[in-house]
Amino acid sequence: MEPDPSDLSRKELEQRIAELEAEKKSLQHQRDKAVAEQDAAGAFTPGPLPIIAAVCRESGLVETVNDLVEWDEQQSTLSP
C-alpha cells in the first residue's frame, strides 16, 4: 500500500515521482514494443470493437434502432 503523500518529505516525494516516471517510461516502451511486434507480424488489433459490440448486444441497440427507424422497400433493399 502506498504511503499517504502528505506524510512524505519533499525528498521522498521527488524520489517517488522519479520512480513513477521511470515506471511510466517502461510501460510506454513495452506498449510500443508490443505494437511494433504486432505490426511486423501483420496482426490485426480490433481495439475496443469487441467491447463496443458486447455493449450494443446487451443493451439491445440494434433492436431499438430497428423499431424506431422507418424502412421503405422502394428506396433500399437492406433493412436498417
C-alpha atoms as one frame of an Amber mdcrd trajectory, in Angstrom:
protein
   0.000   0.000   0.000   1.282   3.438  -0.938   2.022   5.862   1.895  -0.073
   8.999   2.195   1.775  11.692   0.177   1.139  14.247   2.925   3.288  12.102
   5.264   6.323  12.180   2.943   9.151  14.685   2.929   9.890  16.708  -0.195
  12.892  14.479  -0.978  10.755  11.337  -0.618   8.077  12.839  -2.860  10.644
  13.734  -5.513  12.058  10.214  -5.331   8.579   8.695  -5.667   7.819  10.954
  -8.645  11.061   9.841 -10.302  10.143   6.183  -9.693   6.693   6.683 -11.190
   8.113   8.483 -14.221  10.578   5.625 -14.776   7.736   3.104 -14.480   5.676
   5.133 -16.953   8.569   5.148 -19.441   8.995   1.405 -19.038   5.288   0.772
 -19.662   5.298   3.047 -22.701   8.328   1.183 -24.046   6.582  -2.170 -23.512
   3.462  -0.876 -25.272   5.470   0.483 -28.202   7.378  -2.797 -28.480   4.145
  -4.832 -28.473   2.587  -2.589 -31.136   5.717  -2.857 -33.292   5.695  -6.647
 -32.964   2.030  -6.766 -33.995   2.741  -4.516 -36.968   5.709  -6.653 -38.002
   3.600  -9.801 -37.795   0.796  -8.178 -39.770  -1.571  -8.791 -36.878  -4.918
  -7.088 -36.772  -5.788  -5.423 -33.482  -9.534  -4.813 -33.134  -9.027  -2.250
 -30.361 -12.207  -1.506 -28.419 -14.573  -3.032 -31.007 -15.308  -6.273 -29.085
 -16.334  -4.263 -26.014 -18.450  -1.870 -28.072 -20.165  -4.806 -29.821 -20.897
  -6.508 -26.480 -22.437  -3.308 -25.060 -24.580  -2.905 -28.197 -25.783  -6.521
 -27.935 -26.525  -6.349 -24.215 -28.333  -3.026 -24.481 -30.492  -4.160 -27.411
 -29.320  -1.237 -29.533 -29.926  -2.969 -32.884 -33.486  -3.913 -31.952 -34.188
  -0.380 -30.657 -32.890   1.223 -33.864 -34.871  -1.237 -35.990 -38.031  -0.383
 -34.019 -37.523   3.380 -34.377 -36.329   3.667 -37.988 -38.824   3.502 -40.845
 -37.794   1.369 -43.782 -39.010   1.955 -47.321 -38.507  -1.120 -49.525 -38.705
   1.134 -52.588 -35.579   3.056 -51.561 -33.404   0.300 -50.150 -33.036  -3.455
 -50.372 -31.348  -3.638 -46.961 -33.266  -3.160 -43.755 -31.922  -0.702 -41.178
